[in-house]
Amino acid sequence: MADSIDVTIHGQLFRLRLEANSAYVRELAGYVDSVMDKMARQSRSPSSDRLAIMAALRIADSLFQAKEQMQQMQQVQPSDRADDGASQELHQINQRIGRMVAAGQAVLQELKQDI
């Protein structure tokens, strides 16, 4: 049985099943909350559905830009030196991005189920 935690995003309480570290999921939820709150302050008609979609797009844009930067860095770095510190760092960044994508997809899935 998977553990679950409660998080609040844009004033709404969500119970999320954990596939990752609870502190990490709370950090993700806090980030989504801050993006939605910022967008709510900038919006003329801040419905929760619209804010969730706009926040998801903004977060996806940031993710895609980070992924593109990482791919550009990998092309510049020599791939034949496995012990190269930069290559290890890029690998770690790639893993973190993968975890962010998975966790972000899980949060969006939870949001879709609650809408």
Secondary structure by P-SEA (a helix, b strand, c coil): cbbbbbbbcccbbbbbbccccaaaaaaaaaaaaaaaaaaaaacccccaaaaaaaaaaaaaaaaaaaaaaaaaaaaaccccccccaaaaaaaaaaaaaaaaaaaaaaaaaaaaaac
